[in-house]
Amino acid sequence: MKTIPTSLLCALLLGVSTLAIAQTATSATAAPRAPGNVQVYGILDMYVGRSDNSGAPRATTVVNSGGLSTSFWGLRGTEDLGHGLRAVFALESFVRLDTGDFGRLPGDPLFSRNAYVGLADSWGELRLGRQSAAVWLAAIAFNPFGASTRFSPLQTQLWTPPYGINIAADTGWANTLGYTSPTAHGVTVRAQYGLGEVQSGRNNAAVSATWMSGPAGLVLAAQKVEAGPGITPAAPSQTTWLAGVSYDLKVAKLYATWDRNRSAGTERRTRTGQIGATVPFGRGNLLLSWAHTRDKSRTVAPYHRNSAAIGYDYAISPRTGLYAVALYDKTTVARSGTTWATGIRLRY
């Protein structure tokens, strides 16, 4: 299996950094600065339901935060530095509305969603700090349930421990240098290099390219991780490849996603496929998705996992919606489980 050429990625990012610094210096002697601006924003999502995945000891009745979207609040801002150059920043914190705690889970950093500063211009945007991982962002855009790690068949299988957590590291990377290109001919490129900050030099690297043209969309993404959750002495690295396509027929938007992961050491290999659709219906959207994973390794017997979900997301207003979801989950080594929920989501 080929690995990502991290030396080429580093050269690209360092080149962009040099350009940004040079432009900043030029702007410092130019026209007077325009005042900056800061925005407060976020998503508040709560649901009540029954949680039961395949292999769980028993079903649990829950009142939980973060159903269709993980609840968070954030601050972001920009400052005009002149000649089109801008300073940018964002601080975003997940929050558990059911308990009032911050973070997705106990032990999560305060600003675990995003925490970065950067520079932006016509050449793109350069960020330094904690950032959403490129593969995670690609998976969000190419499945009907978006970023839902509770109800999306794709996202639960790729990122959620009770459903197998196929992808190592996290949805956000710390100590990361990231670059996002301007969109040209419908193509946007994202590159990231995250430092493990250990003497052994174990780092993370990722790249993605997204093409959008009219009703059609395509994404290709890859990452190699050597630091973060799921990386152990027995499995010291993992390589991930992800591809997704979408097409909007107006009467329905169709999605297909494919993911492959390979871990060194244990030789764990997972292959996940997902198909789904978003169907406009009344004042909302009907959401349909199915995902299948094949999991093989040298240390655990191979097994398959099937997850399927149906949901309805009803818009009360442009910012507030109600939803209902059912998620079926079954592995070849355990009984099936069905999760259902009804909830409310508010964007601000």
N, C-alpha and C positions, 0 to 999 in steps of 0.2 A: 504493500500500500504506500503510495507516495505521500510525503508530508508537505505541509505548507512551506514555501520558501520564505522563512522569516527574515533572512538577510535582505531580500528584495523589499519586503514590507517595511523593515526598519529604514532602509534608504529612502523610500518614498515619504514616510512620515517625517524623517529628519529634514528632507528637502523642503517639505511644506512648512516645517517649523522655521527654517531659516528665512524663507520668503515672508512669513508672517512677521517675524522680528524686524526684518528690513523695512517692511511697509509701515510698521508701527513707528519706527524711528523717523521715517519721512513725515508721517502724519503729525508727529509731536511738534513740528515747526510750522505746521500749516494753519488752516483756518481755525477760528475759535470753536471749542467743543460745544455740541448740542447737549442739553441735559439728558441724563439717562432715564430709564423707566423700569419699574418693578411691578410684576403681576403676581397675584395670589390665585391659585387654581387648584383643582383636584377632583377626585371622584369619591363619593361616599356610597357604599353598596352593602346592604344587609339582606339576609334571607333567613327563612325558617324552613326546616325540612327534615328529611331522613337520610342519613349518610350510611352507605354500605357498599364497599368495594369487594371484588372477588378475593376470597381468602381471609377477610376480616372475621374476628371471632363472632361478632353480632352487629346488627344495625344499631345506630345511635340517632336519637332525635336531637336536633341541634338548632340553636339560634346563632348564626355565624356571620362574620364580616367577609366581604370579598367574594361574591358569587360569580356574576358575569365579568366583573372587573375587581382587581385587588384594590381595596380602599387606600387612598393616599392623599396627602396635601403637599403643595410645593410653592416655591418662590422662584421666579426667573426674571432676568433683567438684561438689558443691553445698554451700552453707552456708545454714542457716535464719536469715533476718534478722528473723523475727517477723511475725505477722499474715498468714501465707501467702506472704510475699515471700521469694524465694530468690536467692542469687547462684549462677551456674553458670559452668563453664569446661570446655574440652576442648582437648587437644593430641594430634593424631593424625599419625603419620608412616608413609608407605609404606616398604616394605623389599623389596629383591630378595634372596630367600633363596639364589638360585643363585650370587650373587657376594658376598653379605654387605653390599652397599652400601645406603644409604637412598635413597628416591625411586623413582619409576616408571622414570625415565630419568636419565642424567647431567645435572646442572644443576637438577634438581628441588629446591625448598626442603626443609629438614629436615621441617617440619610442613606438608606440601603438601596433606594430606587435610582437616584442620581445625585451626584455631588461633584460638580466640575466648574472650571472656568475655561475660557477660550477666546479665540479670535475668529472673526468671520469676514469674508470679503467675496468678491466675484470668483475667487479661486476655490471657494468652499468654506468649510468650518473645521477648525482644529480645536480639540478639547483635551484637557488634562484633569484627571480625577476618576471617580467612580462613574461608570457609564453602563447603560443597557447593552447587553451583548448582541453582536450583529446577527448571530444565528437565531437568537430569541426574537429579535425584531422581524426577521424574515418569516418565522413561524406564525407570528401574530397576524401578519398581513394576508396569509394564504390559508386560513381556515375560518369557517363561519362563526365560531365562538371566540375568535380573537385571542385576547390575553388571559382567558379564564383558565386558571389552574385547578378549578373545582369541577367544571362541567365539560370542558373541551376534550373530546376523546384524544386528539393529537397532543395537546399540551399536558394533560394528566400523564400520558404514557412517557412523554419525553422528560418532564421536569418534576413530577410529584412522587415522593417516596412510596406512598401506598400503592401506586400503579406501576412501579418498576424503576422510575427515574433513570431513563436510558442515557441522558446526556449529563456528563460530569461538569464540575464547576457550578456556576450560578447563572441566573438570568441577568445579573449585574456584575461587572468586573471592577475590582479595585485597582488602584495604581496604574491607570491605563492612559495611554496616548491614543487618541482616536481622530480620524479624519473622515469627513463626509464631503463628497464632491458636489458641485452644482449639477443640476439635472440637465443633460444635453441629449437631444434626440430621444427623450423619454428614459434615459439611462442614468441611474444614480449609483455611485460606488461608495462603499463604506469599508474602511480598514482600521483595525485596532491591534495594539500591542500592549499587553498587560504584564507588568513586572511582578514576579513572585517575591522579590526582595529577599532572597536567600543566597548564600555563598555558592550553592551548587548551580545557580543560574537557571532555575526552573521557571519558565515564563509561559504566557499564553499569547496566541496570535489568531486573528480572524480576518476574513475578508468576505464581502458580499457584493453582488451586483443585481440591481432591480431594474426591470424594464417595464414601463407602463405606456400603452398606446391605445387610446380610445377604450373599447371594452375589454381589451386583453392585458394580461399581466404575467410576468415571469420573474422568478428570483432564483439565483444560484448562490449558495453560501457555504463556507467551510471554516473550520476552526481546529486548532490543536491546543489542548490544555495540558499543563504540567503542574498547575497549582490551583487549589480551591477544593470545595466539597467533592467527595468521590474520588479524589486522587490520593492513593495510598502507596506504601512501599511495594505492596503486591500488585498494584495497578498504577504505575508511575506516570502514565500519560494516556490521553484518549484523542483520537481523531474523529471528527464529525463532518459529514457532508449532508447538505439539505438542498432540495430543489422543490419549487412550487409553481403552479400555474393557476390562473383564474380567467374566467370569461363571463362578462355580464350580458345576458340575453334579454335584459329588461324584465321579463317575466320571472327570471331567476338568475342569480349569480352562482356560477359553478366553481368549485375549488378541487384541486388535487395536490397532494404533498407527499414527498418521499424523503426519508431520512435514513442514514446509515452511520453507525458508530462502531469504532473498534478500539478496545482498550489493550494496552501493552501489558505483559505479565500474565494476567488471567486469560488473555485472548478472548475476552467477552466481545461478542459481535451481536449487534441488534440491527434489525431492519424494520422500519415502520412505514406503512403507507396509510394515507388518509384521503377520503373523498367526502365532499359535502356540498351543501347548497344553502343559499339565503334566498327566501321567497317572500317578496312583498305581499302583505295580506292585511287589509284594513289599515289601521293606523300604526301597524308594526311590521315585524318581520318574523317569518317562520324559519327556524334554524335547524338544519339537519346535518349530521356528521357521523362517520364511521371510521375507526382506525384499527389497524391490525399490526401487531409486533411479533417478530420471530426472534427469540433470544437464545444464543448459544454461548457456552464458555467451557473451559477445561475443568472448572471447579463445581459447576452446578448443572444438573440435567437440563437439556433444552426444553423450552416450553413456548407456547403461543399465547397471545393475549388479544381479545377482541373487546372493543368498547364502542358503544353506539349511543348517540344522544339526540333528543328532539326537544326543542324549546320554542317559546314565543316571547318576543321582546316588544312590549306595547308602549308607544310613546304617549305619555300624558301631555307633555310639552316638549319644546326643543331641548330642555335640560334634564327632565325627569321622566323615568320610565318604570313600568312594572314588568316582571318577567316570571315565567314558569318553565321549569326544566326537568327532564327525566334522563338519567344516565344509566345504561346497562353495562356491566363489566363482567368478563368471564375469562379465566385462564384455564389451560389444560390440566393444571395440577390442583385446582381448588374449586369450591362451589361458586356459583354466580352471585352477584350482588347488584342491587338496584338503588340508585340515589335519586331522590326527587326533592324539589325545592320551589318555593315561590319567594320573590324578593322585590326590592325597590332599589333603584340606582339613580343618584343625583350627581350631575356634573356642574361644576361652578368655576 
